[in-house]
Amino acid sequence: MLTHINENGEAVMVDIGEKPVTQRTATAYARIKMKPEALNALINAQLKKGDGLAAARIAGIMGAKKTSELIPLCHNIPVDKVTVDFEKESDCALGIYVCAKCTYKTGLEMEAVTGASIAALTVYDMCKAMGKDMVIEEIKLLEKTGGKSDYHNER
């Protein structure tokens, strides 16, 4: 049975009114590939547009907080905390990790994935003057805890 479709085949928001409040977390990952010189400029805060990682961190947090405004049928979740971290994976790849936390009736996987996506898009925007051939890839949920079940994905 599909949870977001009613008996008439119409889209509906899931009723979470009876679900228990639990502590929940979700961690998502995105990777962006670019030229080595662009990645070095990004990491060393030497982009013409300014500190790209700082901008991407704020954008990732904002993206997670505004997910219900972007994704149809998502609940407006009271997000307690969002962290955005970056890891240089090679001379041309940056990993982005977004972890979201709340105490609520439903999970925040979409918030973490949206945050990772928006952070990656912001990195692209901040670095595009150095080349538009960047590739955002492998956006995925890594982990979810709380609620009925936990989920762990391999990186």
N, C-alpha and C positions, 0 to 999 in steps of 0.2 A: 504494500500500500504506500502510495506517495504521500508524504506529509504536507506538501505545499499545494496540493490539488484537492478540491472538494468533490462531492459526488456528481457534480455537473461538469467537471473538468476545468473548473475555474481556479485561478491562482488565489491562494489564501495565505495569510500569515499564521504560523503555528501558534496555538494557544499554550503558553507556558505557565499559566496561572496556578496550576496545581503542582508544578515541579518544585522540589526543595531547593533552597538556596545552599550552594556549596562554594568552596574556594576553587577557582579554576585558573589554569594557565594554558597558554598556547605559544609555541615558538615556530616561526616560519623562516625560510631561507630564500634568498635570491642571489644570482650571480650575474655580474656584468663584465663582459670582456671588452677590452679597448687596447689601443696602442700602448706600449710600455711608457713612452714619454708622457702620455696623458695620465696614466695611472700614477706615475711619479709626481707629476704636478698636483694631482688630486691629493695624494697622501701628504705632500709637503706644503699644502695650502698655498700653492703658487699659480692658481688659475686666474685668468683675467676677471672672471666674475666674482672671485672671492673664495672663501673657505667652503669648498664643495661638500666636505664631510659634515661640517656643522649644519649646512643647509639641508642635506639629505637626512640627517638625524632628526631635525625639527619636522621635516616633511613626513618622515616615517611615523613619528608620534602623532602628528595631525591626521594623517591618513587612517591610522588605527582608530582614533577617536571619532572620525566622521564616517566610518564604514556604513552605518545604517542610512546615511544620506546618499550613498553611492550604489549600494547593492540592494535591489528590490527584495522585500520580505525579510530583511535582516532586522532583528530587534535592536533597539537603542540600548546598548549595554553600558552600565556605569563602570567604566574602565578605571581601575585603581592605579595601574602603573603600566608604562610602556618603556622598554629599553630598546635602543638601536645600536648595534655594534658592527664593526667592519673588520674584515680580515683579508690581508693581501694573500691570495692563494697561489699566485705565480707572477711572473713579470708582466702579465697582461690580464689578470683576472682578480676581481674583488668580490669577496663573499659578504653578504649583508644578512645579519641575524636580527630578527625582531621578536621580542618576548613581551607578551601582554598578560596581565593578571587582573582578576576581578573576583568578587564574591557576589554571585548572582545565580539565577535560575537556568541560564543557558550558557553554552560555551562561547568562546571568542576566537575560534579558529579563523574566521573570516577577517577579524580585526588584525590578527598577526600577519596573515597573508596579504591583506590590503596594505598594511604598513610597509612590508618588505617590497611590494610592488611600487608603491609611491616613492620610497627611498631610492630604489633603482632608477625610476624615471627621473628623479631629481639629479642623481649622479649624471645621467645622460645629458640632461639640460645644462648642467654646470660645465660639462666637459666637451660639449658638441663643437665648440670653436676649434678644438684640436683634432677634430675628425668625426664625421657623422657615421662612421662604419662600426660603431659600438654595437654589441649584441647583448640584450638582456635575455637570460635563459634560466631554466631550471628553478622557477618559482614554485616552492612547495612547502607544505606543512611538515615540520620535523617532529613535533610533539604536542600532545594535548593531554591535560590532566583534569580531573574533577568530573562531576556528573556521573552518568551510568558506567562509563568506561574510560580507560586511558588509551592513548595511541602513541606509538614510537616508530618513527621512520628512520631508515638508514640514510646517512648523509651521502 
